[in-house]
Each structure stands twice: as structure tokens, then as C-alpha cells.
């Protein structure tokens, strides 16, 4: 991995996301989830939307944005959204599932 991001710690609910050749960590911390909830609405509703296949790209980008731990310098939310589209849902599904599992199950 490049930059200051250490290997994601699964015990803390962290996940790795490949972003333009760099690995970034997503950490669903309390502060990150509160920020996501303020933007996206209640987390249980977010999980329900995901389970029903109604989670939008915008929802996913917002959740990932708020969960970024030590994002690379210069990373913008727009660039994150573009990277999500470039990667495709098949590659992102395990990362999203891990974060949603963390929301439901905690540490």
C-alpha cells in the first residue's frame, strides 16, 4: 500500500478500497456513521434500501466518503464517485457488505 494508510483492520470493521492505483481504508467509526446518517437518513433505512437493491450510487459514494480513514491528499468526493463507477458494483459489493455488516453488528 502506498501513503500513510496501514493495512485495514478487520476487527475494527475496516475495509480496503482500491482507488486509482492506491489502497484507501474505510473505517465505519461512530463519527463517520453519524455524518453519513446526517446526510443519508437513518442507518437502518440505508441497510433496508441496500437489502432491497435500492441503494443508489449516490448513497454508496456518500457512505464511503464519510468512512474514509486518512484519505489521500487531493481526493475529492467527485473523484471518489468516478472511481466507484470505474470499479463497478461487483468489485464494490464486498466492501459495501462489510460496512453494512459493521453497522448492523458492531464490533
N, C-alpha and C positions, 0 to 999 in steps of 0.2 A: 504494500500500500504506500501511496505517496502522501506527503503532507503530515500534519500533526495527528491524524486520526489513527488511534490504535485499533487493533482487531476488535470487532464488535463483541460485546459480552452478552451471550445469550441469556445468562442468568439475570441480567438487568433488563431483558426484553429488547436488547438492541439488535438491529439488523444491518446488513451491508447492502449498499446500493451502488452499482457501477454507474458512474456519471461522467460521460465524455472522457473515458480512459482513467478516471480517478475513482477510487472507492471512498464513499462517504458513509458515515454512521447515522442511522436513525435511532433515536432513543425516545420512547414514549414516556417521558418523565411527567410528573404531576403538572409542572408549569407548561410543558408542551401540550398536554392534553387539555388543560384549561384554555389555553389560547386557541386550540383547534375547536373546542366546544363553543367558545365565544363567536367564532366565525361560522361554524357549520351547524350549530344547534346541538341538542343533547347527543351524547356519545352512543347511547342505546339506540337512538333512531338512526344514527350513522351505521351502526352494526346491522340493524334491521334492513336498511337500504342495501348494504353490501350483500347480505344473505339472500335478498330478493333479486339481486342482479341490477339494482337501480342506483348503484354508486357511480357518480359521474366522474369524468376525468378531472373536472374542477375540484370535486371533493377529495379525490386521491392526491392531487397536487397540493392542496391546502394542508391535508393531514401530514404528508411527507415534509412539507415546508416547515411546519411547526415542530416536527420531530427531528429536524436536522441537528446533529450534535457537531459543533465546530465546523460549520460549512466552509468550503474553500473560499478564499478571498475572491470577490468579484462575482460570485454566484448570485444570480437574480432569480426571482420566482418565475419569471418568464422562461429563463433558460432551463430551470428545473422542469417546467411544464413541457418544453420542447423535448427534453431528454426522455420524459415519460412516454411521449408519443413515439419517439425513435425506438425505444426499447420494446414497446408493445406490452399488452396486458399479460401475455403468457409468462414473460420473464418477471413481471412485477407482482404477479399473484402470490408467490410465496412470501415476499416481503410484506405485502398488504395483509395477508393472513396472519403473519407473525405479530404485526402491530395490533390487529383486531383481537387476536387471542390474548395479547397483553392487556388490552382494555377490559376484556371480559374476565380474565383470570387473575390479573395482578401478578405480583412477584411472590 
